[in-house]
Amino acid sequence: MEEKPTNEIKLSNKKDYPKNYYSFIDKIEEMRNGVLEIHLGSIKVEELDILNENPNSILKLNSYEIIIVLTQDKLIKLFGTEEEIDQSWFLIDISDTKSEYSSFLYEELSSEEPIVQYNVFIDSTSQLEETDKEKLSRIFSFKKKDISTRDEIKKVLLNASTERNSFYNVYNVGQGSLTALCRHNNQPLLYIDLGGGCYKNAHTYRKTLKICDTASFKGEVPPVILTHFDGDHYWTAHRAINTIKPRNWIVPNQKLSPKQLLFVKRLVSKGHKIYVFPTGLTRLNINSLTIVQCNGRTKNDSGLAVYLRPKYHDKPFQILNPGDANYRYITHIADSDLTIGGLVATHHGSEHNIRWSDIPTAVLPKRIIYSFGFGNTYGHVGAKSEKEHYKKEWVNKLSTLNGNVSFITLNNEVESPCRGKNCDLSISNGF
């Protein structure tokens, strides 16, 4: 019997969840009303020594994520300032005793079972001893031997970047990102992110979603460029780990949370190959692609941004997928050969930490696509974000709210090569 992934969240009233964690502050997200949503990737305290002995043992352990919404004052009281705590580890105790620090605990047993949500309260937080910090840093970081070379990255992307007739699609995955460079027949050549709505935004995800795994070149399925290790940018692959075919992944060299390490280890255990973008390389050109290393500090701002030059259009234009990076942290964005006529709006149209003057100015045909989920908890797309992008000449816009969209001009729906029988990547809207 084929195992089928589920994105279901199951609320539990039980109180038998673990109470003590080592937690990594992986993501600080600003909400519409100015409060902050904190994501803490967590492991049970007693599992540190197990992972220190063998990081692969994470494949046998349950995964935990704690999410809490705080005002700036409460954040400082509980953890410290944003600048001090981002991507730091804490010792956290939780319970069902009510306090001002109401939180959600998500427990994942496997990718085939619903994720269990508990409503909990944070009792206390504390800094770690140096020995524990060193252990955690060692376990949840890529090693020097893991870093790939420029030539290895080029080899992985060579075939996809030389296709003569291609166009670029953005797919409806709710509050997340999943895009692909495709052949003229809509067959993916290269994915950029394989994400989707997760945790508090799992409700925005599609009921069914199957990606196209048709081999593009000599039996090889399309590779993936992961812009950054944020759940909503790899969630489709994470939950369908037992059903998607093994492929090559190009990923940024970032610190990992327990969930992200589990994802990487699952990929490797299923035959996928991981290529970590070379340290110190800020720009890499491969035919119709350019990858740049973002130079910010946070997970969003330190990943990869990708420029694409599809060749299907009468008047070809360049498209930028920035992942979730603030435009000011995209290196080489001012290079004269990287002007763009197409843009996937950064961070799903968020207004968090955007410096409006840093939005790149559009050139023809001035097309922008917003990828976000209806009813998402962040209030994306922000009205101010749309307004400020418009001021920079991003006047032709589409979103994924009503289906999969493309940067090309469409007169009719563009079917997948299988005519929708084996995947859900038919295109319903374009410019």
C-alpha positions in Angstrom: 0.0 0.0 0.0 1.4 3.4 -1.0 2.0 5.8 1.9 0.4 9.1 1.3 1.6 12.4 2.9 -0.7 14.5 4.9 -0.6 18.2 5.9 -3.2 17.7 8.6 -2.8 19.3 12.0 -4.5 17.3 14.8 -5.3 19.2 18.0 -4.6 17.1 21.2 -6.0 17.8 24.7 -3.5 15.3 26.2 -0.8 16.5 28.6 1.7 13.7 28.1 4.0 15.8 25.8 7.7 16.3 26.8 8.3 19.2 29.0 12.0 20.1 28.6 13.8 21.2 25.4 16.8 22.6 23.8 15.3 25.1 21.4 16.8 27.0 18.4 15.3 30.4 17.6 15.0 29.8 13.9 12.5 32.5 12.8 11.2 35.8 14.0 8.2 36.9 12.0 6.5 40.2 12.3 2.7 40.0 12.4 0.2 42.5 11.0 -0.3 44.2 14.3 3.4 44.6 15.1 3.7 41.6 17.5 6.3 38.9 16.8 5.9 35.2 16.0 8.8 33.2 17.2 9.6 29.7 15.8 11.8 27.5 18.0 13.0 24.2 16.5 13.4 21.9 19.5 14.7 18.6 20.7 14.1 16.9 24.0 16.9 17.6 26.5 17.7 13.9 27.0 18.3 13.5 23.2 21.3 15.8 23.0 23.9 13.1 23.9 22.2 10.7 21.5 22.6 13.1 18.7 26.1 14.1 19.7 27.1 10.5 19.3 25.3 10.0 16.0 23.5 12.9 14.2 21.8 10.3 12.0 19.8 9.1 15.0 17.5 12.1 14.4 15.8 9.9 11.8 14.4 7.8 14.7 13.3 10.7 16.9 10.1 12.8 17.0 10.4 16.4 15.8 9.2 19.3 17.8 8.4 23.0 17.0 7.4 25.6 19.5 5.6 28.7 18.2 4.9 31.7 20.4 3.6 35.2 19.7 5.0 38.0 21.8 5.1 41.8 22.0 8.6 43.3 21.9 8.5 43.9 25.6 7.6 40.2 26.4 10.2 39.0 23.9 13.0 40.9 25.7 11.7 39.7 29.1 11.6 36.0 28.0 14.6 35.8 25.7 16.3 39.1 24.9 16.3 41.5 21.9 15.8 40.2 18.4 19.4 41.0 17.5 20.8 39.1 20.5 18.7 35.9 20.2 18.2 35.2 16.4 19.5 31.7 15.6 20.5 31.1 19.3 19.9 28.1 21.5 17.9 28.1 24.8 16.9 25.7 27.4 13.0 25.8 27.6 10.6 24.3 30.0 6.9 24.1 29.1 3.7 22.9 30.9 -0.1 23.2 30.9 0.0 25.7 33.8 -1.5 28.9 32.4 0.9 31.9 32.1 1.3 35.0 30.0 3.4 32.9 27.5 0.8 30.9 25.7 2.4 28.8 22.9 1.8 26.0 20.4 3.8 22.8 20.5 3.9 20.8 17.2 4.9 17.2 17.4 5.7 15.3 14.2 5.9 11.5 14.4 6.4 10.8 10.7 5.6 12.4 7.4 2.6 10.0 6.9 0.8 10.9 10.1 -0.9 14.2 11.1 1.2 16.7 13.0 -0.1 16.9 16.6 -0.6 20.3 18.1 -0.7 21.0 21.9 -1.6 24.2 23.5 1.1 24.9 26.1 2.7 27.6 28.2 6.4 28.4 28.5 7.4 28.2 32.2 11.0 29.3 31.9 13.9 29.9 29.6 17.7 30.0 30.3 21.0 30.3 28.5 23.0 27.1 27.9 26.3 26.0 29.2 29.2 26.4 26.7 29.7 22.7 26.3 26.0 22.2 25.3 26.2 25.2 22.9 29.3 23.6 21.3 27.5 20.2 20.9 24.4 21.7 19.4 26.4 24.0 17.0 28.4 21.0 15.8 25.3 18.8 15.3 23.2 21.3 13.5 25.7 22.8 11.1 27.1 21.7 7.8 30.7 20.5 8.0 33.6 21.8 5.8 33.6 18.5 3.9 29.9 19.1 3.0 30.6 22.3 1.0 30.5 21.8 -2.7 32.6 23.5 -5.4 31.6 25.9 -8.1 32.1 23.2 -10.7 29.9 20.7 -8.9 27.1 23.2 -8.7 27.5 24.0 -12.4 27.3 20.4 -13.3 24.1 19.9 -11.4 22.4 22.8 -13.2 24.0 22.6 -16.7 21.2 20.7 -18.5 18.3 22.8 -17.0 20.1 26.1 -17.8 20.7 25.3 -21.5 17.2 24.5 -22.5 16.2 26.5 -25.6 12.5 27.0 -24.9 11.6 27.6 -21.3 9.3 29.6 -19.1 8.9 30.1 -15.3 5.9 29.1 -13.1 4.8 29.9 -9.6 2.5 27.3 -8.0 -0.4 27.6 -5.6 0.8 25.9 -2.3 -0.9 28.3 0.1 1.4 30.3 2.4 4.7 29.1 0.9 6.7 28.9 -2.2 7.1 26.3 -5.0 8.3 27.4 -8.4 9.8 25.8 -11.5 11.6 26.6 -14.7 9.7 24.6 -17.3 10.0 23.4 -20.9 7.6 24.7 -23.5 5.3 21.7 -22.7 5.2 22.7 -19.0 7.5 19.9 -17.9 9.7 21.1 -15.0 13.4 21.4 -15.7 14.4 22.9 -12.3 12.5 23.6 -9.1 13.3 26.6 -7.0 11.9 25.7 -3.6 9.4 22.9 -2.9 7.4 24.5 -0.1 3.9 25.1 1.1 1.7 26.2 4.0 2.7 24.6 7.3 2.1 24.8 11.1 -0.3 27.7 11.8 -0.8 28.2 8.1 -1.3 24.5 7.2 -5.0 25.4 6.4 -3.8 27.4 3.4 -2.3 24.4 1.7 -4.0 22.6 -1.1 -6.0 19.5 -0.3 -3.9 17.5 -2.8 -0.6 18.4 -4.5 1.6 16.1 -6.5 4.7 17.5 -8.2 5.9 16.4 -11.7 8.7 13.9 -11.3 9.1 13.2 -15.1 12.8 12.8 -15.9 14.1 15.8 -17.8 17.5 14.5 -18.9 18.7 10.9 -19.3 16.6 9.6 -16.5 17.3 12.5 -14.1 14.4 14.2 -12.4 14.5 18.0 -12.0 17.0 19.3 -9.4 16.0 21.8 -6.7 17.6 25.1 -5.6 16.5 25.8 -2.0 16.6 29.5 -1.4 16.8 29.1 2.4 15.9 26.7 5.2 12.5 27.9 6.1 9.7 25.4 6.4 7.3 27.0 4.0 10.0 26.8 1.3 10.6 23.0 1.6 7.4 21.7 3.2 6.0 19.9 0.2 9.1 17.8 -0.1 9.3 17.3 3.7 5.8 15.8 3.9 6.1 13.8 0.7 9.6 12.5 1.5 8.5 8.9 0.8 6.8 9.6 -2.5 9.0 12.1 -4.4 11.9 10.7 -6.5 15.5 11.2 -5.4 17.1 14.3 -6.9 20.0 16.8 -6.6 19.5 19.6 -4.1 21.5 22.9 -4.0 21.1 24.5 -0.6 22.6 27.5 1.3 25.2 27.0 4.0 23.0 27.9 7.0 22.6 26.9 10.6 19.9 24.2 10.9 17.1 23.7 13.4 16.2 20.1 14.5 13.4 20.0 11.9 15.8 21.2 9.1 18.5 18.7 10.1 15.8 16.0 10.0 14.7 17.1 6.6 18.3 16.9 5.2 19.0 13.5 6.8 15.7 12.2 5.4 16.6 13.4 1.9 20.0 11.7 2.1 18.5 8.5 3.5 16.1 8.4 0.5 18.9 8.7 -2.1 18.8 12.5 -2.7 22.2 14.3 -3.0 22.9 17.6 -1.2 25.2 20.2 -2.7 25.9 23.1 -0.2 26.6 26.4 -2.0 30.3 27.2 -1.9 31.5 29.4 0.9 32.6 32.9 -0.2 31.1 32.6 -3.7 28.7 35.6 -4.1 27.6 35.1 -7.7 27.5 32.1 -10.0 26.5 32.2 -13.7 25.3 29.0 -15.4 23.9 29.9 -18.9 20.3 31.1 -18.3 20.7 31.1 -14.5 22.5 33.3 -12.0 22.7 32.4 -8.3 23.7 35.0 -5.8 24.5 34.5 -2.1 22.6 37.0 0.1 24.6 38.7 2.8 22.2 39.3 5.6 22.3 37.8 9.1 18.9 36.1 9.5 17.7 32.8 7.9 15.7 34.8 5.4 18.4 37.2 4.5 21.4 34.8 4.3 20.1 32.3 1.7 20.3 32.2 -2.1 18.5 34.4 -4.7 18.1 33.2 -8.3 17.9 35.1 -11.5 16.3 33.2 -14.5 16.4 34.1 -18.2 13.6 32.0 -19.8 13.7 31.8 -23.6 10.0 31.2 -24.5 9.0 34.8 -24.8 9.0 36.9 -28.0 11.0 39.4 -26.1 12.8 37.5 -23.3 13.2 39.1 -20.0 15.0 38.3 -16.7 13.1 37.2 -13.6 14.3 37.3 -10.0 13.2 34.9 -7.2 14.6 36.4 -4.0 13.2 33.7 -1.7 12.4 35.7 1.5 15.4 38.0 1.4 15.1 41.7 2.0 16.2 43.2 -1.4 19.0 45.1 0.3 20.8 41.9 1.2 20.8 40.4 -2.3 24.3 40.8 -3.5 24.9 42.0 -7.1 21.3 43.3 -7.3 22.7 46.5 -8.8 24.8 44.8 -11.4 24.0 46.2 -14.9 23.3 42.8 -16.4 20.8 41.8 -13.7 18.0 44.2 -14.4 14.7 42.4 -14.1 11.3 42.5 -15.9 9.8 39.7 -13.7 9.8 39.4 -9.9 8.5 36.9 -7.4 7.7 39.3 -4.5 10.0 38.7 -1.6 8.7 37.1 1.5 5.2 36.6 0.0 4.5 40.3 -0.1 5.4 40.9 3.6 6.0 44.3 5.0 8.4 43.1 7.7 11.8 44.8 7.6 11.4 46.0 4.0 13.3 49.2 3.1 11.1 50.5 0.3 13.9 52.3 -1.5 15.6 49.0 -2.0 12.9 47.5 -4.2 14.5 47.0 -7.6 13.0 49.1 -10.4 11.1 47.1 -13.0 11.9 47.0 -16.7 9.5 45.8 -19.4 7.3 43.8 -19.1 7.1 44.8 -15.4 5.5 41.5 -14.1 5.3 40.5 -10.4 3.8 37.4 -8.8 2.8 37.2 -5.2 2.9 33.7 -3.7 0.8 33.5 -0.5 -2.2 31.7 1.1 -5.7 33.0 1.7 -6.3 33.7 5.4 -2.7 33.4 6.4 -1.8 34.5 9.9 0.7 37.2 8.7 -1.7 39.3 6.7 0.3 38.8 3.5 0.1 40.4 1.0 0.5 43.8 2.8 -1.2 46.7 1.2 1.8 48.9 1.7 4.1 46.3 0.1 2.0 46.2 -3.0 1.8 50.0 -3.1 5.6 50.4 -2.8 6.3 47.7 -5.4 3.9 49.6 -7.7 5.9 52.8 -7.2 8.9 50.9 -8.6 7.0 50.1 -11.7 5.8 46.6 -10.8 2.5 47.4 -12.4 1.4 44.0 -13.9 0.6 41.6 -11.0 -0.7 38.1 -10.4 -1.1 36.0 -7.3 -1.4 32.3 -6.6 -4.7 32.7 -4.8 -6.7 31.2 -7.6 -4.3 28.6 -8.9 -0.9 28.1 -10.6 0.4 31.1 -12.5 3.1 31.7 -15.1 5.2 34.7 -16.2 4.3 34.0 -19.8 1.3 35.4 -21.6 -1.5 32.9 -21.8 -4.5 32.6 -24.0 -5.6 29.2 -22.7 -4.7 26.9 -19.8 -1.3 25.3 -20.1 -1.6 21.6 -19.3 1.1 19.5 -17.7 2.6 16.9 -20.1 0.4 14.3 -18.5 -2.6 16.5 -18.9 -3.1 16.7 -15.1 -3.2 12.9 -14.7 0.0 12.4 -12.8 0.7 15.9 -11.3 -1.1 19.1 -10.2 1.1 21.6 -12.1 -1.2 22.7 -14.9 -1.2 26.5 -15.3 -4.4 28.4 -15.1 -3.3 32.0 -15.4 -0.6 34.2 -16.9 -0.1 37.7 -18.2 
